[in-house]
């Protein structure tokens, strides 16, 4: 025996597993250990205090396994040491279960020749050939990989889990949370809790991710249901923005919506320059709303107002002229709701019935009094002798047999017959 203040490996000094063995020994005996130096052969057992590290050929009776495996290229040896129940290893057959009818547990530390290492917990149920890995950690000295897995793949396909990973050789995502398809959509995958146990933020499980934010203390994000991808609730009066994007460029898309399965184009887009755009979902956007000048909102599409439209300033149509540019043309206003129609005809006898346009007739109230204005286009005198819901009759006083004329009909809009200078309700 050689007494030393340093732990001594059961392997010769060139082996990469030296530090691994010594670290495990410290778990059982924190005192300075007296170690036995072993030559390299399979039957040698190193003793650290009261703990015996077994030889390469071992069984599960000791609960401690020391093993060696070839590296992936087959040129080097990887060192493995671990604690086990119902698991053994030997150079000829590798790992094996001593009693297949019993479950197996294993916590192993594996050191690779190229500077990588793994620390894994593996579990296997009784009468099963496979195992799951609820906890795994692996890293490399050169920073190419650092990964922590809690549940999930690769040993439990489809299971939920969390992966924290980094390094130059890894996937771009630093933190990955894996959903489980069979979970209830009302299960929280991730939540942030307040001191009273209510949730201020939750990510709901299911095939579609759902994020709920409770911005007020008396709201619980878990109780917001399961009907949206993202939901904000509560008041926010502290000055910070609920959603904010900076330095993304004027043409960047801040928000877009494809609400129907099969939509190949967005039905709504909000751009960083403030433009809002709409489309049918099966073609590019065709309607927009944007700021075109100081205090001016403009759309290059059509605008339909389903309710009332009240304008304090002017109402004008913009007309482009050949010589004078774009000019404003204004509508004639009235104290009531009036519709009007125009036409021309010719009187070839003493009277003539002028029928109202059937489409125009359905927009007005012909059971109320309507107005007819006649303009003769010649030396004749005309008057309206009769008004009926579907027509009016024109007669002449002068002796001329033929008389061309124009007429204008003004009637109350149907449904708004009694509106007159109504008071504006703000």
Helices and strands as residue ranges (DSSP letters): H 18-28, E 46-48, E 51-53, E 64-70, E 77-85, E 88-90, E 94-96, E 104-111, E 116-124, E 132-140, E 146-151, E 161-166, E 175-178, E 188-193, E 199-204, E 210-214, G 221-224, E 230-233, E 253-257, E 268-271, E 276-278, E 287-293, E 296-298, E 316-321, E 325-330, E 338-347, E 351-355, H 358-361, E 371-376, E 382-388, E 391-396, E 403-412
